[in-house]
Amino acid sequence: MRVGIVWKLFFLTTTLCMLILATVYIGQSFFFKQYYENRKLDDIQANIQLFERNYVNVKGNVAAIQRLEQEFYRDNNTWITTLDKHGNLRNTNDFYVEIKLDYSSNEDVPSNSTIRIPLYNLVSIEEAANESSPIQVGSGVVIKAVNEYGAYVPVRIEEQKQGKYYWGNDQVVELVDDKYIKMNIKNGSITYLRGTVTEIRIPEENNVSSLMYDDALFMGEIKQFQADLLQDEDALDDLHINFMEMLDRVHNNVKYKLFIKPIRGSDGSTVYLFSMASLQPVDEAVQMLEEYYGYLIALVLLLVILVSFYYSKKIAKPLLRISSTTEKIANLDFSEQLSIRSKDEIGDLSSNINQLSQTLHSYIEQLQRDIEKEKQLENTRKEFIAGVSHELKTPLSIMKSCISILRDGVAQHKREHYFEAMVKEVDKMDLMIVDMLELAKFESGTYKMEMDVFQLDTIVAYICEQLSPEMEKKQLLVHMQLVPVTVEANQLRIEQVITNFMTNAIRYTPEGEELYILTVEEGEFIKVSIENKGVHIPPAQLDKVWDRFYRGDSSRQRTQGGTGLGLAISKNILELHHVPYGAENTEDGVQFYFYLRKC
């Protein structure tokens, strides 16, 4: 069963598009999520590195640090903050409680002093600002703190009366309350403080810090990190400096990534860069794409079928047209040309077929012309033979008459005259044969013209000198204007052309007339012209003067003309030089001219 090219292209294109679509879908399903997540995490890590450099450069300037935190959030949609070596927030002085102590179990903390405890790690802003909260200004409270390398870290503030309501880091409180874990806490001791609340500082609304630390998940991770620090004895090991740790977290089925980077602060202490990024946008993007692909595939399937069919028709149409045109070319019908509408391989093919058609057409026409030329050459041969026969007939007749007279002994006193007449005719026949052989050599197409470099004006003057006796015999007045110039041509053949032109001019110029021999520079060429006064050539015969055996008189008399081959030979010599030449009537004469290239 023969399947057309349209359907072949349709099935091939459809199959290819479906494979591409399937590849994209599989890549989306299995690789895009991981790629997207890794790209997001790499960007966040790079920005954390940048944040670290900027943090070190600001040297503890609180306003500059807060500005860096805002810029980080704006660029990554992720909060970042700094923690001290105990897990407490740094650079936060807008949320705290001030307590006047009346008891302290730590000798380093005087019992009658006033202390200020940051609250971000212990209670939310909303809860601290609640007017119904048992802990208010004037309330008696008990503070439980963990001793940490000569310092204490408050982990719980509870009301003194009931002891049930408290603000605290639940994760650390669990460590303190658990007897087994409590024994593993660094320094292994707890500080108890008791006093009265004198001030509770609440951050202003929309404050940068409050917006960041109102995030319960973010604060929960900070509290957990503080608990891990208090429990882990190696948390402050110098080996951890400059190494970033990434931890996975899941809250409400949403994945998060924690970034913890210990660095050296401006005061030489350990500072933790703490950031938490949500991967929910990645999951949402992937889920949205999966749902989108369901609709997309149905639409793409329809488009693939329509576009594949149109594409197949579009591609096949010029091919079908090419097939039709080449079939006509095979039948030697070159009338139809392919229209080229595209600059591609099909357009090139159409152009090549058009060129092939034109070439074949031109070759066939050339063949027809060659056949016509062959016929014309045959006629020319016949004319040539007829001309030769005519030219040889007269001298042969003269010689025959002379021989007959000499044989019969008639006019013995003119014996020398008849012998001279026969010698003259023999010379003319010899000259004609030489010219005929030379003309045949030029017209054969095998003669190679060798080029020389010579002084043209010298050659022209020399030829004029050689022909001066003939000019004097006809009393011609010669005018020469020669430009000193060097040309590149075949010197012997150019001499032959100039001689032929001048001999022809002398022969046909009436006695006592003028002869002009000029050379004129025209750009890269030099023009040689020979003009004789007193006669004209009929305009209809100007082109015939270059034909063999043409003499300019209808009777073809030989009394004044030469062999009739001189101008024909000159024509072939000039054409082998590939230079312009011609003959034209002037106001009162005839001018023959040709050009040569200057050297």
C-alpha positions, 0 to 999 in steps of 0.5 A, a space after each residue: 500500500 502506497 502511503 503519501 508523503 503528507 501522511 508520513 510527515 504527519 505521523 512522524 511529526 505527531 510521534 516526535 511531538 508526543 515524545 517531546 511532551 512525554 519527556 517534559 512531563 516525566 522530567 517535570 514529575 520526577 526531577 523538577 521538584 528536586 531541581 527547584 528545591 535545590 536551586 532555592 536552597 543554593 540561593 538562600 545559602 549564597 545570600 546567607 554568606 553575603 549576609 554574614 560578610 555584611 554583618 561583620 562589616 557593620 560591627 554591631 550597629 543595631 540599625 544596620 543589622 535590622 536593615 540587613 535582616 529586612 533586605 534578606 527577607 525582601 530578597 528571599 521571603 525568609 526571616 534571618 536573625 542572630 543568636 548569642 552563644 546561649 541561644 538568646 536573640 541579639 540586637 533586640 532591646 524593644 521587648 523585655 521585663 524589668 524586675 526589682 530583685 529581693 532574693 537571689 541564689 546566685 552570688 554574682 547577682 545581688 539580691 537588691 539589684 534590678 535586672 532586665 530580661 529579654 522576653 522574645 524567647 519566653 513569651 509572645 508579644 500578644 500574650 505579654 500585652 494581654 491586660 488579663 495576664 497574671 504577670 503585670 507591673 507590680 506582680 511578684 515573680 520567680 525567675 528560673 535560670 540556667 547557669 551557663 559559663 559564669 552567666 545565667 540564662 532565664 528560662 522561666 518567669 512564673 507568678 509568685 502567688 499561684 505558681 501556675 502561670 508562667 512565661 518561659 521556654 517550654 523546651 528548656 523548662 522540660 530539660 530543667 524539670 527532668 532530673 536525668 537531663 538536668 544532671 547533663 546541663 553544662 555547669 549543672 546548676 540552676 539559679 533562682 531569683 525573686 522580685 517585683 515587676 517594675 516595667 514591661 516593655 512592649 514593641 511598637 506595632 509593625 516594628 521589624 522585630 515584632 513582625 519577625 518574632 510573632 512568627 510562632 514557628 520561627 520562635 519555636 525553632 529558636 527556643 528548641 535551638 536554645 534547648 539543644 545548645 544548653 544540652 549539647 556540650 560541643 555546641 560552642 566547639 571551635 570546629 563548628 565555626 564557619 560551617 553551615 548546618 541545614 536541618 529538615 523540619 515539618 510543620 502542618 505537612 509543610 516542609 521547612 529548612 533551618 540554616 544555622 551558621 556559627 560565626 565570630 562576632 565583632 567582640 570575638 564571641 560566637 554568634 549564630 546566624 539563624 534562618 528558616 525557609 519554607 519549602 511550601 512555595 516549591 510544593 505549591 508550584 509543583 502541585 500547580 504544574 501537575 494540575 496544569 499539565 493535565 489541561 495542557 496535555 489535552 490542549 497540546 494533543 489537539 494542537 499537535 494534531 492540527 499543527 502536524 497536519 498543517 506542517 505536513 501539508 506545508 512541507 509536502 506542497 512544494 515537494 509535490 510541485 517539484 515532482 510535477 515540474 521535474 516530470 515536465 522537464 523530463 519530457 523537455 518541457 521547460 515552460 514551468 518555473 518553480 516559485 521560491 518562497 522560502 530560504 531553506 533547503 526546499 527553496 535551494 532545491 527549487 532554485 537548483 531545479 529552476 537553474 537546471 531547467 534553464 541550463 538544459 533549456 540553454 544547452 538545447 538552444 545552444 545545440 540548436 544554434 550549433 546546428 544552425 551554425 554548422 549549417 552556416 559554416 557549411 554555407 561559409 565553406 561553400 562561399 569560401 571555396 567559391 571565393 577562392 575559386 573566383 580569386 584564383 580563376 583570374 590569375 590562372 587565366 592570365 597565366 594561361 594566356 601568357 603561356 599560350 602567347 609565349 608558346 605560340 611565339 607571338 610578340 617575342 619582343 614582349 617576352 619579358 613583359 609576359 614573364 613578369 606578368 606571370 611572376 606577379 600573378 604567382 606572387 599574388 597567389 602565394 600571398 593569398 595562400 599565406 593569408 588564407 592559411 593564417 586566417 584559418 589558423 586564427 579561426 581554428 580557436 587553437 592559436 595562443 596569442 603570446 603577449 609582449 611589452 613594447 613602445 607603441 608610438 615607435 612601432 607606428 612611426 616605423 610602419 609609416 616610414 616603411 609605407 612612405 614610398 606608397 604614400 608619396 606615390 599617391 601624394 598623400 598628406 600624412 598627419 601623425 599625433 603619437 602619444 609615447 606609451 607602452 602597451 602589452 600585446 603581441 608586437 608582431 600581430 599588432 604590426 600586422 594590424 597597423 600595416 593592414 589598416 594603413 595599407 587599406 587606407 592608402 589604397 582607397 584614399 584618392 591622390 592628394 588627400 590627407 591621412 591622419 594617424 593618431 594615438 589617444 589615451 582613454 583611461 587604461 586604454 590607448 586608442 589607435 585610429 587611422 583615418 583617410 579623407 575623400 571617400 566613404 563606405 556605404 553604411 550598409 557595408 561597414 560591417 562587411 569590411 571585416 569579411 574575407 574577400 570583401 573589397 568594397 566594390 560590387 564588381 570585386 575587381 582586383 586592380 586596386 584591391 588586395 587579397 581581401 583577407 587583410 581586414 578579416 585577419 586583423 579582426 581575428 587578431 584583435 579579437 584574440 587580444 580581447 580589445 574593442 575595434 571598428 570602422 566608421 564614416 567620419 565627416 569627409 572620410 573613413 576611420 579604422 580604429 582599435 584599442 590596446 591596454 596600457 602597460 
